[in-house]
Amino acid sequence: MDLSLATSQDRVPPSHVLTSSKIVAVLRAADAGAYQRVIDVLVESGIKSIELTLTTPGTLEMLPELLRRSGSDTEIGVGTVTCVEEAEQALNAGASYLVTPFTNPDVIATAVGAGRPIFPGALTPTEVHTAWSAGATAVKIFPAETVGAAYGAHLLGPFPGLRFLPSGGIRMEDIGPWLRSGAIAVSLGGPLLGDALRGGSLDGLAARAQAAIDAVNAA
């Protein structure tokens, strides 16, 4: 059976920003004050889907201003959402989408009810099925480093309607293999950001962003 027949009719599709750029930059900093200069460089470089993590103090307080400054062609989501209360707070702050480290059907329902994309974390086929059936926009394969890009292609065998997005330990050289395995996009953290969130070179960040975009284009 095509899995799409069993899924929610209210599934929120991925944005054009995500499906065209195919890169999500995941920012995890010591403090939200480090976000702005890094986001400015990423957006100028062409990476316009940004995930900010709730583990960074001040994320929700900074989010409205970051969204205003980044412009309408940029989306900024909130990740590491673990419960409905956090989901509601992020949505109220203007999050473009939500990302979770595991599958909580109530969090998925909250995002779907608000009309925002939701990317719940899952790893095993059972978890992937649960997340997709609950209405995920795409399932975040996490931690993707532990299974490798071929895992995505294997999932599409029994789940042909599945959309997935790998996250966790993705290196620059992994971008092409994951996209060719069927991923709608890839999430990049340390290999893209380097030390930029700790005051490191913004020129280096821009160079890594261009390398990531080149890898997408090559795939």
C-alpha positions in Angstrom: 0.0 0.0 0.0 1.2 3.5 -0.8 1.9 5.1 2.6 0.5 8.4 1.4 -3.1 6.9 1.4 -2.8 6.5 5.2 -1.5 9.9 6.0 -3.3 13.1 7.1 -5.1 15.1 4.4 -4.0 18.2 6.3 -0.3 17.6 5.8 1.5 20.9 5.4 3.8 20.9 2.4 7.5 22.0 2.5 8.1 25.6 1.5 9.5 26.6 -1.8 12.5 28.1 0.0 13.4 24.6 1.3 12.7 22.6 -1.8 14.6 25.0 -4.0 17.7 25.5 -1.8 17.7 22.0 -0.3 19.8 23.1 2.7 18.7 23.9 6.2 21.4 25.6 8.3 21.1 24.5 11.9 22.3 27.2 14.4 23.1 26.1 17.9 24.9 28.9 19.9 25.9 29.8 23.4 23.5 32.8 23.2 21.0 34.1 20.7 23.0 37.3 20.3 25.4 35.3 18.1 22.7 34.6 15.5 22.3 37.8 13.5 25.7 38.2 11.8 25.7 34.5 10.9 22.2 34.6 9.5 23.1 37.7 7.4 26.0 35.9 5.8 24.0 32.7 5.2 21.1 34.6 3.5 23.5 36.7 1.4 25.2 33.5 0.3 21.9 31.9 -0.7 21.1 29.6 2.2 17.7 30.9 3.3 16.2 28.1 5.4 17.5 28.6 9.0 16.8 26.4 12.0 17.4 28.0 15.5 17.5 25.7 18.4 15.6 26.1 21.7 18.7 25.0 23.5 20.2 28.4 22.7 19.1 30.9 25.4 17.0 33.8 24.0 16.0 32.2 20.8 12.3 32.9 21.0 12.9 36.4 22.2 15.1 37.2 19.2 13.1 35.4 16.6 10.6 38.2 15.6 13.5 40.7 15.0 15.5 38.0 13.1 12.5 37.3 10.9 11.9 41.0 10.2 15.5 41.7 9.3 15.9 38.6 7.1 13.1 39.4 4.7 10.1 37.5 3.3 12.3 35.3 1.1 13.9 33.7 4.2 12.4 31.2 6.6 13.5 30.8 10.1 12.2 27.7 12.0 12.7 26.6 15.6 14.2 23.2 16.4 14.7 21.0 19.5 11.0 21.4 20.2 10.0 18.6 22.7 6.5 19.4 23.8 3.3 21.1 22.9 4.0 24.1 25.1 7.3 24.7 23.4 5.6 24.3 20.0 3.0 26.8 20.8 5.6 29.3 22.1 7.6 28.9 18.9 4.6 29.3 16.7 3.4 32.4 18.6 6.9 33.9 18.2 6.6 33.5 14.4 8.5 30.3 13.7 8.3 29.4 10.0 8.4 25.7 10.8 9.1 23.4 13.7 11.7 20.6 14.1 11.8 18.0 16.8 14.4 15.5 17.9 11.8 12.7 18.3 8.2 12.0 17.3 5.5 13.4 19.4 2.1 13.2 17.6 0.7 16.0 19.7 3.5 18.4 18.6 2.8 17.4 15.0 -0.9 18.0 15.4 -0.1 21.5 16.9 2.0 22.5 13.9 -0.5 21.0 11.4 -3.3 22.9 13.1 -1.4 26.1 12.8 -0.7 25.5 9.1 3.1 25.3 9.6 5.5 22.7 8.4 6.7 20.2 10.9 9.8 18.0 10.7 9.7 15.4 13.5 12.8 13.3 14.3 12.7 9.5 13.7 15.2 6.8 12.9 13.7 3.3 12.7 11.1 2.3 10.1 8.5 2.1 12.9 9.3 5.7 14.0 9.4 7.0 10.5 6.0 5.4 9.8 4.5 6.9 13.0 5.8 10.4 12.2 4.7 10.4 8.6 1.3 8.9 9.4 0.8 11.6 12.0 1.1 14.4 9.4 4.8 15.3 9.2 5.8 17.6 6.4 8.9 15.5 6.1 10.5 13.1 8.6 13.8 14.2 10.0 16.1 11.2 9.9 18.1 11.6 13.1 20.9 11.0 13.8 21.5 10.5 10.1 25.2 9.9 10.5 24.5 6.5 12.1 22.7 5.1 9.1 24.2 6.8 6.0 22.6 8.0 2.8 21.7 4.6 1.5 19.2 4.3 4.3 17.0 6.9 2.6 16.7 4.9 -0.5 15.9 1.8 1.5 13.0 3.6 3.3 11.4 4.6 -0.1 11.0 0.9 -0.9 8.2 0.2 1.6 7.2 3.9 2.0 7.1 5.3 -1.6 5.2 8.4 -0.6 7.7 9.4 2.1 9.4 12.7 2.3 12.5 12.8 4.5 15.3 15.2 5.6 18.5 13.9 7.2 20.0 15.7 10.1 22.8 15.0 12.6 26.4 14.5 11.5 25.9 15.5 7.9 29.2 16.4 6.2 29.7 18.4 3.0 30.5 15.3 1.1 27.3 13.7 2.3 25.1 16.3 0.7 25.1 14.7 -2.8 24.5 11.1 -1.7 21.6 12.0 0.6 19.9 14.1 -2.1 20.4 11.3 -4.7 18.9 8.9 -2.2 15.6 10.9 -2.2 16.0 13.5 0.6 14.1 16.7 -0.1 16.9 18.7 1.6 19.7 18.2 4.1 20.4 19.8 7.5 23.9 21.1 8.1 25.3 22.2 11.4 29.0 22.2 12.4 30.5 21.4 8.9 28.7 24.5 7.5 28.9 26.9 10.5 32.4 26.1 11.7 33.4 28.6 14.4 31.2 31.4 13.0 28.8 31.3 16.0 31.8 31.7 18.3 33.2 34.8 16.5 35.0 33.0 13.7 35.6 34.2 10.2 32.5 35.2 8.2 34.5 35.0 5.0 35.1 31.3 5.9 31.4 30.9 6.5 30.5 32.4 3.2 33.0 30.0 1.5 31.5 27.0 3.2 28.0 28.1 2.3 29.0 28.4 -1.4 30.6 24.9 -1.2 27.3 23.5 0.1 25.3 25.2 -2.6 27.8 23.8 -5.2 27.3 20.3 -3.8 23.5 20.7 -4.1 23.8 21.9 -7.7 26.2 19.0 -8.5 23.7 16.5 -7.1 
